[in-house]
Amino acid sequence: MELTNRQRRERVEYVYPTTSVSQLTNITPQVGFSLKTLDTKATYNGPSGPAQVIPAMNSAQINVVMDPTDTNDAITMLQSASPPSYLELFNEPDFSFKNLTVLNDPIPAAQNLAALFAVPHPKTTLISPALMNANSDWLTTFRDNCNNCFDQIPIIAMHVYNPDPSGVMGRITQLHTTWPDKKIWITELSPATAGCSLTNTGTGPGTMANYMSTLIPQILALGYVDKIFWNSGEWDSPAINGAPEACNPSLVDANGHATDVLKALGTVCGGGNTATARRRGLSSGNM
């Protein structure tokens, strides 16, 4: 079936999850990222039929205004009898994934979202646009043109792709320096990028499990990062960002069994922290 541009964009980011990781300690069912629940979208139907309805997944979903075409629907959602707990504003407006997702400059983005900021939302926490390069001037330019909208945004979202834990920490602390009064959500974290030499199997040096075990505790110790989402979740996650095939961040194998990466994440998320799997991601933090 030929997909429309919008369907391609959604499928790229949010292929409906089919695996289960509930048997792992500290790992809860998968959570979706989309404006509407994934099971309502025909694009996520599988070969055996319509996408499953998973109430726990739907209730935990993080709603996202993917781009300006979602803004009016998001306003309707905020005005509904059951508004979402969280609403993220635009996904990677500074980066087009394989030219399938929509680029947005910060000033037009601020103008587009002005109507949304004008809607009372006492039950919904707004999250900033999630940028591929959160330390660029995109977000500060957006802030300077959105009529004090950051008074309504307590959480800054960022994406980080870096195989070096110290490099990841540097980007996080730099962002905190710019936004010291905000909490941070890392809504996409992965070592999968050009130059990655990590492998998906094993737990010793040079493995993603070791990367995970080293990096996640350092991030959680900062005190201002509330949630972390690992990217990717599905076993068939393709190599992205120029990463070699061996640098596959999948959390499950083709049979739905946990990889060493997912087992390591389950371990580091113990002691009061929980983890929730998502398409192209897994969340660490207090959900």
C-alpha positions as CSV (number, residue, x, y, z in Angstrom):
1,M,0.0,0.0,0.0
2,E,1.3,3.4,-0.9
3,L,1.5,5.7,2.1
4,T,0.7,9.4,2.1
5,N,3.5,11.8,3.2
6,R,1.9,12.1,6.6
7,Q,1.5,8.3,7.0
8,R,5.2,7.9,6.0
9,R,6.2,10.5,8.7
10,E,4.2,8.7,11.4
11,R,5.3,5.3,10.4
12,V,9.0,6.3,10.5
13,E,8.7,7.6,14.0
14,Y,6.0,5.3,15.5
15,V,5.8,1.8,14.1
16,Y,3.3,0.0,16.4
17,P,5.2,-2.2,18.9
18,T,4.6,-5.9,18.8
19,T,7.0,-7.2,21.4
20,S,6.5,-7.7,25.2
21,V,9.1,-7.0,27.8
22,S,6.9,-7.2,30.8
23,Q,8.7,-10.2,32.2
24,L,11.8,-8.1,32.9
25,T,12.4,-6.6,36.4
26,N,11.6,-2.9,36.4
27,I,10.3,-2.9,32.8
28,T,6.6,-2.0,32.3
29,P,4.6,-2.3,29.0
30,Q,5.5,-0.2,26.0
31,V,4.4,3.4,25.7
32,G,3.5,5.2,22.5
33,F,4.5,8.7,21.2
34,S,1.9,10.2,18.9
35,L,-0.9,12.8,19.0
36,K,-3.6,10.1,19.1
37,T,-3.3,6.5,20.4
38,L,-1.5,4.2,18.0
39,D,-4.2,1.6,18.0
40,T,-6.5,4.0,16.3
41,K,-4.2,4.4,13.3
42,A,-4.6,2.1,10.3
43,T,-1.0,2.6,9.5
44,Y,-0.1,0.4,12.5
45,N,-2.2,-2.6,11.5
46,G,-0.1,-5.7,11.3
47,P,-0.3,-8.7,8.8
48,S,-2.6,-10.5,11.2
49,G,-5.1,-7.7,11.5
50,P,-5.8,-4.3,13.2
51,A,-3.4,-3.0,15.8
52,Q,-4.1,-4.2,19.3
53,V,-5.8,-2.0,21.9
54,I,-3.5,-1.9,24.9
55,P,-5.2,0.2,27.6
56,A,-2.0,0.5,29.8
57,M,-0.1,1.7,26.8
58,N,-2.7,4.2,25.8
59,S,-3.0,5.6,29.3
60,A,0.7,6.1,29.5
61,Q,1.1,7.6,26.1
62,I,3.0,10.8,25.7
63,N,1.0,13.0,23.2
64,V,3.0,14.9,20.6
65,V,2.2,17.7,18.3
66,M,4.4,16.3,15.6
67,D,4.3,19.4,13.4
68,P,2.0,22.4,12.5
69,T,-0.5,20.1,10.9
70,D,-1.3,18.7,14.3
71,T,-1.8,21.9,16.1
72,N,-5.6,22.3,15.7
73,D,-6.2,18.7,16.8
74,A,-4.0,19.3,19.8
75,I,-6.1,22.4,20.7
76,T,-9.2,20.3,20.5
77,M,-7.5,17.7,22.8
78,L,-6.6,20.3,25.4
79,Q,-10.2,21.5,25.4
80,S,-11.7,18.0,25.8
81,A,-13.1,16.5,28.9
82,S,-10.0,14.3,29.2
83,P,-6.9,16.3,28.2
84,P,-3.5,14.5,28.2
85,S,-1.2,14.7,31.2
86,Y,1.7,15.8,28.9
87,L,1.9,17.4,25.4
88,E,5.2,17.7,23.6
89,L,5.3,20.5,21.0
90,F,6.9,19.4,17.7
91,N,9.3,16.6,17.1
92,E,12.7,17.5,15.6
93,P,11.6,20.6,13.8
94,D,15.4,21.3,13.2
95,F,16.0,17.9,11.4
96,S,14.2,16.0,8.7
97,F,14.6,12.2,9.1
98,K,15.3,10.8,5.6
99,N,13.5,13.9,4.3
100,L,10.2,12.4,5.5
101,T,9.6,14.6,8.5
102,V,8.7,18.3,8.5
103,L,11.3,21.0,9.1
104,N,10.1,24.2,10.9
105,D,12.0,27.4,11.6
106,P,11.6,28.7,15.1
107,I,9.7,31.9,14.4
108,P,7.0,30.3,12.2
109,A,6.8,27.5,14.8
110,A,6.1,30.1,17.5
111,Q,3.5,31.8,15.4
112,N,1.8,28.4,14.7
113,L,1.6,27.4,18.3
114,A,0.4,30.8,19.6
115,A,-3.3,29.7,19.5
116,L,-2.4,26.6,21.5
117,F,-0.6,28.6,24.2
118,A,-3.7,30.8,24.5
119,V,-5.8,27.7,25.5
120,P,-6.1,27.1,29.3
121,H,-4.6,23.7,30.1
122,P,-4.5,23.2,33.9
123,K,-4.4,19.4,33.6
124,T,-1.7,19.3,30.9
125,T,2.0,19.9,31.3
126,L,3.6,21.3,28.1
127,I,7.0,20.0,26.9
128,S,9.3,22.1,24.6
129,P,9.9,21.1,21.0
130,A,12.3,18.1,21.0
131,L,15.3,19.1,18.9
132,M,18.0,17.0,17.4
133,N,20.5,19.8,18.4
134,A,19.0,21.2,21.6
135,N,22.0,23.4,22.2
136,S,21.6,25.4,18.9
137,D,19.8,28.8,18.9
138,W,16.5,27.2,17.7
139,L,14.9,27.0,21.1
140,T,16.1,30.4,22.3
141,T,14.8,32.0,19.1
142,F,11.5,30.2,19.6
143,R,11.3,31.5,23.2
144,D,12.0,35.1,22.1
145,N,9.1,35.0,19.6
146,C,6.4,33.1,21.5
147,N,5.1,35.9,23.8
148,N,6.4,34.5,27.2
149,C,5.2,31.0,26.3
150,F,8.1,29.4,28.3
151,D,6.2,30.4,31.4
152,Q,4.0,27.5,30.4
153,I,6.8,25.0,29.6
154,P,8.5,23.5,32.6
155,I,10.3,20.7,30.7
156,I,12.9,20.9,27.9
157,A,13.1,17.9,25.6
158,M,16.3,16.9,23.8
159,H,17.6,14.2,21.5
160,V,21.1,12.9,21.9
161,Y,22.9,10.5,19.6
162,N,26.5,9.9,20.8
163,P,28.5,6.7,21.5
164,D,30.7,8.5,24.1
165,P,29.1,8.8,27.5
166,S,31.2,11.9,28.3
167,G,29.9,13.5,25.1
168,V,26.3,12.8,26.1
169,M,26.9,14.3,29.6
170,G,28.4,17.4,28.0
171,R,25.3,18.1,25.9
172,I,23.0,17.6,28.9
173,T,24.9,19.9,31.2
174,Q,25.3,22.5,28.5
175,L,21.5,22.5,28.0
176,H,21.0,22.8,31.8
177,T,23.2,25.8,31.8
178,T,20.9,27.5,29.3
179,W,17.7,26.4,31.0
180,P,18.7,26.1,34.7
181,D,15.1,26.5,36.0
182,K,13.7,23.7,33.7
183,K,13.6,19.9,34.0
184,I,15.0,17.9,31.1
185,W,13.5,14.9,29.3
186,I,15.8,13.1,26.9
187,T,13.2,11.8,24.6
188,E,15.6,10.1,22.3
189,L,19.0,8.6,23.5
190,S,21.2,6.3,21.5
191,P,24.8,5.7,20.6
192,A,23.7,4.9,17.1
193,T,25.5,7.4,14.9
194,A,28.5,7.6,12.6
195,G,31.7,6.4,14.3
196,C,29.9,4.1,16.8
197,S,31.9,1.0,17.4
198,L,29.6,-0.5,20.1
199,T,27.9,-3.9,19.7
200,N,24.5,-5.0,20.8
201,T,25.6,-8.3,22.5
202,G,27.7,-8.8,25.6
203,T,28.2,-6.7,28.6
204,G,31.9,-5.8,28.7
205,P,33.8,-2.8,27.3
206,G,32.8,-1.8,23.8
207,T,29.2,-3.0,24.3
208,M,25.9,-1.0,24.4
209,A,25.1,-2.7,27.7
210,N,28.3,-1.3,29.2
211,Y,27.5,2.1,27.7
212,M,24.0,1.9,29.3
213,S,25.3,0.8,32.7
214,T,27.9,3.6,32.7
215,L,25.8,6.5,31.3
216,I,22.3,6.1,32.8
217,P,23.4,6.3,36.5
218,Q,25.4,9.4,35.7
219,I,22.4,11.1,34.1
220,L,20.0,10.2,36.9
221,A,22.6,11.5,39.4
222,L,22.3,15.0,37.9
223,G,18.9,15.6,39.6
224,Y,17.3,17.6,36.8
225,V,16.8,14.9,34.2
226,D,13.3,13.4,34.9
227,K,13.0,10.9,32.0
228,I,15.2,9.1,29.5
229,F,13.9,7.4,26.4
230,W,16.2,4.9,24.6
231,N,16.0,4.8,20.9
232,S,15.3,2.1,19.3
233,G,13.0,-0.6,20.7
234,E,12.1,-3.0,17.9
235,W,14.4,-5.9,16.8
236,D,14.4,-4.7,13.2
237,S,15.4,-1.2,14.0
238,P,17.5,-0.1,11.0
239,A,20.9,1.5,11.2
240,I,20.4,5.2,11.5
241,N,22.5,8.4,11.5
242,G,25.2,6.7,9.5
243,A,25.8,4.1,12.2
244,P,27.4,0.8,11.2
245,E,25.1,-2.3,11.2
246,A,26.8,-3.7,14.3
247,C,25.7,-0.6,16.3
248,N,22.1,-1.7,16.5
249,P,20.3,-0.3,19.5
250,S,17.4,-2.8,19.4
251,L,16.1,-3.8,22.8
252,V,14.6,-7.1,21.7
253,D,15.6,-9.7,19.1
254,A,13.5,-11.2,16.3
255,N,11.7,-13.5,18.8
256,G,10.8,-10.8,21.2
257,H,13.5,-11.8,23.7
258,A,15.4,-9.1,25.6
259,T,18.8,-8.2,24.3
260,D,21.7,-7.5,26.6
261,V,21.0,-3.8,26.2
262,L,17.5,-4.1,27.6
263,K,18.7,-6.4,30.5
264,A,21.3,-3.8,31.4
265,L,18.7,-1.0,31.3
266,G,16.4,-3.1,33.6
267,T,19.2,-3.4,36.1
268,V,20.3,0.3,36.1
269,C,16.6,1.4,36.5
270,G,16.2,-0.5,39.8
271,G,16.0,1.2,43.2
272,G,12.9,3.2,42.7
273,N,13.3,4.1,39.0
274,T,11.1,2.4,36.3
275,A,11.4,1.9,32.6
276,T,8.8,1.9,29.9
277,A,9.5,0.6,26.4
278,R,8.5,2.8,23.4
279,R,8.8,2.5,19.6
280,R,12.4,3.6,19.0
281,G,12.8,4.0,22.7
282,L,12.7,3.0,26.3
283,S,12.1,5.3,29.2
284,S,13.9,5.5,32.4
285,G,12.6,7.6,35.3
286,N,9.6,7.9,37.6
287,M,6.7,7.4,35.2
